[in-house]
Amino acid sequence: AVGVSQGISRKALDGLDFRAYAVNTGATSQPTIIASFIDRAGGTGEEGQSLGHVFVVADAGADGAYAPTFSHAFAGSTRNAEYRIYLNHIDLTGDGIQEIIVEARLTSGGSYVAALSYQNGGWQESFQSRVDWCLDERR
């Protein structure tokens, strides 16, 4: 549903790499689902073009049905696009609900790390490192 809302057809999604994780974050009594569809070329194909990217976090509601509680998606040209890559989860704040750690890869170059925190029934970006957070020299 998130991909379709961004103009990415189901057929186009079939051509993307798919990854999914079930993570016990403590946000609800059920696992949090983290899923992504990403272009294998990562926006580095011909002329920087991409089929797109969909990143979704979903949690179970009171009825047990899963629904998106955070999403990030784009379709088409990737000059200024950002891919979200799930890295890990950890309770950084000590509140009993684990934050979701993601890397945002910029197609224009560089990346940053972000933390998603569960607030008011959804995931919000609560921290963002500087771009090029890794201190290794670029080659």
C-alpha positions as CSV (number, residue, x, y, z in Angstrom):
1,A,0.0,0.0,0.0
2,V,2.9,2.4,0.8
3,G,4.6,1.7,-2.6
4,V,1.4,2.1,-4.5
5,S,0.7,5.4,-2.7
6,Q,4.1,6.7,-4.1
7,G,3.3,5.5,-7.6
8,I,5.3,2.3,-7.4
9,S,3.3,-0.5,-9.0
10,R,3.1,-4.0,-7.5
11,K,5.0,-5.2,-10.7
12,A,7.8,-2.7,-10.1
13,L,8.0,-3.8,-6.4
14,D,8.5,-7.4,-7.7
15,G,11.7,-6.2,-9.3
16,L,13.2,-4.9,-6.1
17,D,15.1,-6.7,-3.4
18,F,12.9,-7.5,-0.4
19,R,14.0,-7.8,3.2
20,A,11.9,-8.2,6.3
21,Y,12.5,-8.5,10.0
22,A,10.2,-9.3,13.0
23,V,11.6,-7.4,16.0
24,N,10.4,-7.4,19.6
25,T,10.6,-3.7,20.3
26,G,8.1,-3.6,23.1
27,A,6.0,-1.0,21.3
28,T,3.1,-3.4,21.3
29,S,2.7,-7.0,22.6
30,Q,3.3,-8.3,19.0
31,P,6.6,-8.0,17.1
32,T,7.3,-4.9,15.1
33,I,7.7,-5.7,11.4
34,I,10.4,-3.9,9.4
35,A,10.3,-4.3,5.6
36,S,12.1,-2.8,2.7
37,F,12.0,-3.0,-1.0
38,I,15.2,-1.5,-2.6
39,D,16.5,-1.2,-6.1
40,R,19.5,-3.6,-6.5
41,A,21.4,-0.7,-8.2
42,G,20.8,1.5,-5.3
43,G,20.3,4.5,-7.6
44,T,23.7,4.0,-9.1
45,G,22.5,2.5,-12.4
46,E,22.2,4.3,-15.7
47,E,22.1,8.1,-15.1
48,G,21.4,7.5,-11.4
49,Q,17.9,6.2,-12.2
50,S,16.1,3.8,-9.9
51,L,12.9,1.9,-9.8
52,G,12.4,3.2,-6.2
53,H,12.5,2.3,-2.6
54,V,10.0,1.5,0.1
55,F,10.8,1.2,3.8
56,V,8.0,0.4,6.2
57,V,7.7,-0.2,9.9
58,A,4.4,-1.9,10.9
59,D,2.8,-2.7,14.3
60,A,-0.3,-4.6,15.3
61,G,-3.3,-2.6,16.4
62,A,-5.8,-3.5,19.1
63,D,-7.5,-5.8,16.6
64,G,-4.2,-7.6,15.9
65,A,-4.1,-6.4,12.3
66,Y,-0.8,-4.8,11.2
67,A,-0.6,-1.3,9.7
68,P,2.2,1.0,8.8
69,T,3.5,3.1,11.7
70,F,6.4,4.6,9.8
71,S,7.2,4.7,6.1
72,H,9.7,6.2,3.7
73,A,9.4,5.7,-0.1
74,F,10.2,7.3,-3.4
75,A,9.9,6.3,-7.1
76,G,11.8,7.3,-10.2
77,S,14.8,9.7,-10.3
78,T,17.1,9.4,-7.3
79,R,19.2,12.6,-7.5
80,N,18.3,13.6,-4.0
81,A,16.7,10.4,-2.7
82,E,17.5,8.7,0.5
83,Y,17.4,4.9,1.1
84,R,16.6,3.6,4.6
85,I,18.5,0.5,5.7
86,Y,17.6,-1.3,8.9
87,L,20.7,-1.8,11.1
88,N,19.5,-2.9,14.6
89,H,17.3,-2.1,17.5
90,I,18.2,-1.2,21.1
91,D,16.6,0.6,24.1
92,L,18.6,3.8,24.1
93,T,16.3,5.7,26.4
94,G,15.7,3.0,29.1
95,D,11.9,3.3,28.7
96,G,11.4,-0.4,27.8
97,I,10.7,0.3,24.2
98,Q,13.6,-0.3,21.8
99,E,14.6,2.3,19.3
100,I,15.0,1.2,15.6
101,I,18.4,2.2,14.2
102,V,18.6,2.9,10.5
103,E,21.2,4.1,8.0
104,A,20.0,6.7,5.5
105,R,22.1,6.4,2.3
106,L,22.0,9.5,0.1
107,T,22.2,8.8,-3.6
108,S,24.1,12.1,-4.0
109,G,26.8,10.6,-1.7
110,G,27.2,10.0,2.0
111,S,25.0,8.6,4.7
112,Y,23.8,9.2,8.2
113,V,22.5,7.1,11.1
114,A,19.0,7.8,12.5
115,A,17.1,6.4,15.5
116,L,13.3,5.9,15.3
117,S,11.4,6.1,18.6
118,Y,7.9,4.9,19.3
119,Q,5.7,7.9,20.3
120,N,1.9,8.3,20.2
121,G,1.2,5.1,18.3
122,G,3.9,5.6,15.6
123,W,7.6,5.7,14.9
124,Q,9.3,9.1,14.7
125,E,12.8,10.0,13.8
126,S,14.3,11.2,17.2
127,F,18.0,11.3,16.3
128,Q,20.0,12.0,13.2
129,S,23.8,11.9,13.0
130,R,25.8,14.2,10.8
131,V,26.2,13.1,7.2
132,D,29.3,11.0,6.7
133,W,29.2,9.9,10.3
134,C,31.8,7.3,9.7
135,L,35.2,8.7,10.3
136,D,36.9,6.5,7.6
137,E,38.3,8.6,4.7
138,R,36.3,8.5,1.5
139,R,38.1,6.8,-1.4
